[in-house]
Amino acid sequence: MDVRTMPVWLRKAAREAVRDARIPSGPPLRPTRRAWQFDVLVALALGIATVHYGIDNVGNVVLREVAPGVEVAVPRPSGPGGLALMVTLAAVASGALALRRRHPLAVLCVVTAATLATPHSVMRLTFYAFVIAVYSAAVYSPYRTATLAALPVSVLLVGTSGNSVTPIVPNEYIALLILVPMAGAAIGLRTWKLRTDEGRTRLFALEREQAEVLRRAVEHERARIARELHDVVTHNVSVMVIQAGAARKIMKASPEQAGEALLAVEAGGRAAMTELRHVMGLLTMDDRGEGADTGNELAPQPGLDQLETLIGRVRDTGLRVDLTVTGPPRPLPPGLELAAYRVVQEGLTNTVKHASGATAAVTVDYGPHQLRVEVTDTGGHPGSGTGGGRGLIGLRERLAVYDGTLNTGRRLTGGYRVEALIPLETP
């Protein structure tokens, strides 16, 4: 049939098939050293066996039973030429198997050619090498299209090369050729089942590990949110409660001072709302870094530059607070500044709640290697506020992120002290 007379779709399909046959479906196999040694041993053992078989059968005449009571004499190659032919075919077919993993299709072609060139009377000389070559091409060849085309052609050529007198597979080996693939399939099925069970076990273990990691992450995030809300709410509400109580007591005697106290309550409430809005904005932030309420811009987290504002709100409650800053201030990471700010906030909150009438002092020391933040008070009348120490626990967790430490306890001269030490990078 002339190619030019073929339909367009058939020519297109043929071109695509040729093109696909040259495209590997995966990277070529790179056998390990152990696999290479195994293939060489297989080729060597099969080569020795087939060469020995060829030498033993040079010039022999075999009687084949073609019908009940009818035998036919089948001569085998004889003389030096016959010996050289059989040894060459056995060596070529068996030796090619050493490359059966690296070049499976080429090995299949070579072994198929050697099998077709083998005389019918000694087909077993190369037939077993052909079986191994077919298996190797099916398993290891990265050219799946070319392999699917070459395998049926090779099997068909070799399968039709025998005749009724000299069949390819001797009758005494038919049972062996049936049982061996069945045994191999059973072993392969069992190996596949074991690997599947192992893979399923590893998958379940990985899923459990991921679930545990997710659970710990959720707990960590929940603790972080609770810590942040505690620091924001406790301080501002404590200050507001004290200022509202003072306004109530002096409302009749001094309305102007009561009004100032109420203004301070309002300012504290606004500050609390601002910080809460910031925290909630972080919780609802999407992948683009925008909060759910895009109409309101989020203010940055408070830092050490806002200590004056914080202390001013505390002073409005009637608590005397002194601020001392030593060392040259320098820019610090936002998270570290927030942690230092929360130390001062928590220390002053505890003083307001538990040491009414005391005097507080805040010290911020910018050292060359560490930042020291200290809040002390002189002690006073115990207030009505109660707490479970969660604020100090939260401070320790904050500072641990930056390898910082928190020291708390009563002073020998009276009062309470909260000190945080945070390592700094050398400027």
C-alpha positions in Angstrom: 0.0 0.0 0.0 1.4 3.4 -1.0 1.8 5.8 1.9 0.5 8.6 -0.2 -2.8 6.8 -0.7 -3.4 6.3 3.0 -6.1 8.4 4.7 -5.0 11.6 6.4 -6.1 10.4 9.9 -4.2 7.1 9.4 -1.0 8.8 8.4 -1.4 11.2 11.4 -1.9 8.3 13.8 1.1 6.5 12.4 3.3 9.6 12.8 2.1 10.1 16.4 2.7 6.4 17.1 6.3 6.7 15.8 6.8 9.9 17.8 5.4 8.4 21.0 7.6 5.3 20.6 10.7 7.5 20.9 9.5 9.3 24.0 10.3 7.6 27.3 7.5 7.4 29.8 10.1 7.8 32.6 13.8 8.1 33.4 16.0 5.2 32.4 16.7 2.7 35.1 20.0 3.0 36.8 20.7 -0.4 38.3 22.6 -0.6 41.6 25.9 -2.4 41.9 24.2 -5.4 43.5 21.6 -5.6 40.6 24.5 -5.4 38.0 26.4 -8.2 39.7 23.2 -10.3 39.8 22.6 -9.8 36.1 26.2 -10.7 35.3 25.9 -13.9 37.3 22.6 -14.8 35.6 24.2 -14.3 32.2 27.3 -16.2 33.1 25.4 -19.2 34.6 23.0 -19.4 31.6 25.8 -19.0 29.2 27.8 -21.8 30.7 24.7 -24.1 30.8 23.8 -23.4 27.2 27.3 -23.7 25.8 27.7 -27.0 27.6 24.4 -28.1 26.1 25.5 -27.1 22.6 28.9 -28.9 22.9 27.2 -32.1 24.1 24.7 -32.1 21.2 27.0 -31.4 18.3 26.4 -34.1 15.6 23.8 -35.9 17.7 20.6 -37.3 16.1 17.4 -37.1 18.2 14.4 -39.3 17.6 11.1 -37.3 17.8 7.7 -39.0 18.1 5.4 -37.2 15.7 2.6 -39.7 16.1 1.8 -42.8 18.1 4.4 -45.3 17.1 6.0 -43.0 14.5 9.4 -41.5 15.2 11.5 -39.1 13.1 15.2 -38.7 13.3 16.2 -35.0 13.8 19.9 -34.3 13.1 21.7 -31.5 15.0 24.5 -29.3 13.7 27.7 -31.1 13.4 31.4 -30.4 12.8 33.5 -27.4 13.8 31.1 -25.1 12.0 28.1 -26.4 13.9 30.0 -26.2 17.2 31.1 -22.6 16.5 27.5 -21.7 15.6 25.9 -23.1 18.7 28.6 -21.6 21.0 28.3 -18.2 19.4 24.5 -18.2 19.6 24.5 -19.3 23.2 27.2 -16.7 24.2 25.4 -13.9 22.4 21.9 -14.7 23.8 23.2 -15.3 27.3 25.8 -12.5 27.4 23.3 -9.9 26.3 21.3 -10.5 29.5 24.0 -8.7 31.5 22.5 -5.4 30.1 18.9 -6.4 30.5 18.1 -3.6 33.1 20.0 -0.8 31.4 19.0 -1.5 27.8 16.1 -3.9 27.9 14.7 -3.2 24.4 18.1 -3.6 22.8 18.7 -6.9 24.7 15.3 -8.1 23.5 16.1 -7.4 19.9 19.5 -9.1 20.1 18.2 -12.2 21.9 15.2 -12.5 19.5 17.6 -12.4 16.5 19.8 -15.1 18.1 16.7 -17.2 18.8 15.4 -17.0 15.2 18.9 -17.9 14.0 19.1 -21.0 16.2 18.4 -24.3 14.4 15.1 -25.9 15.2 16.7 -29.0 16.6 18.5 -27.0 19.4 16.0 -24.2 20.1 16.5 -24.6 23.9 20.0 -23.2 23.2 18.5 -19.6 23.2 14.9 -20.0 24.2 15.4 -19.5 28.0 17.5 -16.4 27.4 14.6 -15.2 25.2 12.1 -15.7 28.1 14.3 -13.6 30.4 14.7 -10.9 27.8 10.9 -10.7 27.3 10.4 -10.3 31.0 13.1 -7.7 31.3 11.7 -5.6 28.5 8.2 -5.7 30.0 9.5 -4.7 33.5 12.4 -2.3 32.9 11.9 -0.5 29.6 11.1 3.2 29.9 9.7 3.2 26.3 6.3 1.8 27.0 4.9 2.4 23.5 7.8 0.8 21.8 7.8 -2.1 24.3 4.1 -2.8 23.7 4.8 -3.0 20.0 8.0 -5.0 20.2 6.9 -7.7 22.7 4.0 -9.2 20.6 6.2 -9.1 17.4 9.1 -10.9 19.1 6.8 -13.5 20.7 4.9 -14.1 17.5 8.2 -14.5 15.5 9.7 -16.9 17.9 6.4 -18.7 18.6 5.8 -19.5 14.9 9.4 -20.5 14.1 9.0 -24.1 15.4 7.2 -27.0 13.8 5.6 -30.2 14.8 8.8 -32.2 14.6 11.0 -29.8 16.5 8.8 -27.7 18.8 10.3 -24.7 20.6 9.5 -26.0 24.1 10.2 -29.7 24.6 7.3 -31.6 26.0 9.2 -32.4 29.2 9.6 -28.7 30.0 6.0 -27.5 29.4 4.9 -28.2 33.0 8.0 -26.4 34.3 7.2 -23.3 32.1 3.7 -23.3 33.5 4.5 -23.8 37.1 7.4 -21.3 37.3 5.4 -18.3 36.2 2.6 -19.3 38.6 5.1 -19.5 41.4 6.6 -16.2 40.4 3.1 -14.6 40.3 2.3 -15.9 43.7 5.5 -14.6 45.2 5.0 -11.3 43.5 1.4 -11.1 44.8 2.6 -11.8 48.3 5.4 -9.3 48.1 2.9 -6.7 46.8 0.5 -7.4 49.6 3.3 -7.1 52.2 4.4 -3.8 50.7 0.8 -2.5 50.5 0.3 -3.4 54.2 3.6 -1.7 55.1 2.6 1.4 53.1 -0.8 1.5 54.7 0.8 1.2 58.2 3.2 4.1 57.4 0.3 6.1 56.0 -1.7 5.7 59.1 1.3 6.5 61.3 1.9 9.7 59.2 -1.8 10.7 59.5 -1.7 10.2 63.3 1.5 12.2 63.4 0.0 15.0 61.3 -3.1 15.0 63.5 -1.0 15.3 66.6 1.1 18.1 65.1 -2.1 19.9 64.2 -3.5 19.4 67.7 -0.4 20.8 69.3 -0.4 23.8 66.8 -4.1 24.5 67.7 -3.3 24.3 71.4 -0.3 26.6 71.0 -2.4 29.1 69.0 -5.2 28.9 71.5 -2.7 29.6 74.4 -1.2 32.5 72.4 -4.6 34.1 71.8 -5.6 33.6 75.5 -2.3 35.2 76.6 -2.8 38.2 74.3 -6.4 38.7 75.4 -5.4 38.4 79.0 -2.7 41.0 78.7 -5.0 43.4 76.9 -8.2 43.0 78.9 -6.7 42.6 82.4 -4.7 45.8 82.4 -7.2 48.1 80.9 -10.2 46.7 82.8 -8.3 46.9 86.1 -7.4 50.5 85.5 -10.9 51.3 84.5 -12.4 49.6 87.6 -10.2 51.6 89.9 -10.9 54.9 88.1 -14.6 54.2 88.1 -14.5 53.4 91.8 -12.6 56.7 92.5 -15.1 58.7 90.5 -18.0 57.1 92.4 -16.5 58.0 95.8 -15.8 61.7 94.9 -18.7 62.3 92.6 -20.7 64.3 95.2 -17.8 66.0 96.9 -15.8 66.9 93.8 -17.7 66.6 90.5 -14.8 68.0 88.5 -12.3 65.4 89.7 -15.0 62.7 89.2 -15.4 63.9 85.6 -11.7 63.7 85.0 -11.7 60.1 86.4 -14.6 59.2 84.1 -12.7 60.7 81.1 -9.8 58.5 82.1 -12.2 55.5 82.2 -13.3 56.4 78.7 -9.7 56.7 77.5 -8.9 53.3 79.0 -11.9 51.8 77.3 -10.9 53.2 73.9 -7.3 51.9 74.4 -8.7 48.5 75.2 -10.9 48.5 72.2 -8.0 49.5 70.0 -5.8 46.7 71.2 -8.7 44.2 71.0 -9.4 45.3 67.5 -5.8 44.7 66.6 -5.8 41.2 68.1 -9.1 40.3 66.3 -7.7 41.7 63.1 -4.7 39.3 63.4 -7.1 36.4 63.9 -9.2 37.2 60.9 -6.3 38.1 58.6 -6.5 36.4 55.2 -3.8 35.1 52.9 -3.2 38.5 51.4 -2.4 40.0 54.9 -5.7 42.0 55.0 -8.0 41.9 57.9 -11.7 41.1 57.6 -12.6 44.7 58.4 -10.6 46.3 55.6 -12.2 49.7 56.3 -10.2 50.2 59.5 -6.4 50.2 59.4 -4.8 48.2 62.1 -2.4 50.0 64.4 1.0 48.4 65.1 1.5 46.4 68.2 2.6 48.5 71.2 6.4 48.8 71.9 8.8 50.4 74.3 8.2 53.8 72.7 4.7 53.7 74.1 5.6 53.2 77.7 5.0 56.9 78.5 1.4 56.5 77.4 0.9 53.3 79.4 2.4 54.8 82.5 0.3 57.9 82.0 -2.9 55.9 82.1 -1.7 54.2 85.3 -0.8 57.5 86.9 -4.4 58.6 86.3 -5.5 56.0 88.8 -3.5 57.7 91.5 -0.5 55.4 91.4 2.8 57.1 91.4 5.1 55.6 88.7 8.7 56.6 87.9 10.3 55.6 84.6 14.0 55.2 84.2 15.7 54.4 80.8 19.4 53.6 80.8 21.6 52.9 77.9 21.2 54.1 74.3 17.8 53.0 73.0 18.0 51.1 69.7 15.5 49.4 67.3 14.5 46.0 68.4 12.4 43.2 66.7 8.6 44.0 67.0 7.9 40.8 68.9 10.7 41.4 71.4 9.5 45.0 72.0 5.9 43.7 72.5 7.2 41.1 75.1 9.0 43.9 77.0 6.0 46.1 76.9 3.8 43.3 78.2 6.2 42.9 81.1 5.7 46.5 82.2 2.0 46.3 81.6 1.6 43.1 83.7 3.8 44.4 86.5 1.9 47.7 86.8 -1.4 45.9 86.5 -0.5 43.7 89.5 0.6 46.7 91.5 -2.8 48.5 90.8 -4.7 45.3 91.7 -2.7 44.1 94.7 -0.8 47.1 96.2 -3.2 50.0 96.6 -1.4 53.2 97.7 2.1 51.9 96.7 4.7 53.6 94.6 6.0 51.9 91.4 9.2 52.2 89.5 9.9 51.0 85.9 13.4 50.5 84.7 14.4 49.8 81.1 18.2 49.1 80.7 19.6 48.7 77.1 22.7 46.7 77.8 25.2 45.7 75.1 24.1 42.1 75.2 20.7 42.0 76.9 17.6 44.1 77.6 16.6 44.3 81.3 13.1 45.4 82.1 12.2 45.7 85.8 9.0 46.8 87.6 9.0 47.2 91.4 6.6 48.6 93.9 6.9 49.6 97.6 4.0 47.5 98.7 0.7 48.9 99.9 -2.8 47.8 101.0 -3.9 44.6 99.4 -6.6 45.4 96.8 -9.7 43.5 96.0 -8.3 42.0 92.8 -7.6 38.3 92.7 -5.7 36.3 90.1 -4.3 32.9 89.4 -0.9 33.9 88.2 -1.8 33.3 84.6 -0.3 36.7 83.6 3.2 35.8 84.8 2.9 32.3 83.2 2.1 34.0 79.9 5.1 36.4 80.3 7.4 33.5 80.8 6.1 31.8 77.6 6.5 35.1 75.7 10.1 35.6 76.9 11.0 31.9 76.2 10.5 32.6 72.5 13.5 35.0 72.7 15.5 32.9 75.2 14.5 35.4 77.9 14.0 34.8 81.6 11.5 36.2 84.1 12.4 36.7 87.8 9.6 37.5 90.2 9.3 37.7 94.0 8.9 39.9 97.1 11.6 42.4 97.9 13.4 42.5 101.2 12.5 46.1 101.7 8.8 45.4 101.0 6.8 45.3 97.8 7.1 43.1 94.8 9.6 42.9 91.9 9.2 41.7 88.3 12.4 41.5 86.2 12.8 40.3 82.6 16.2 39.6 81.0 16.1 39.3 77.2 19.3 38.5 75.2 20.1 41.0 72.4 22.2 40.6 69.3 25.4 42.5 69.4 24.9 45.9 67.6 
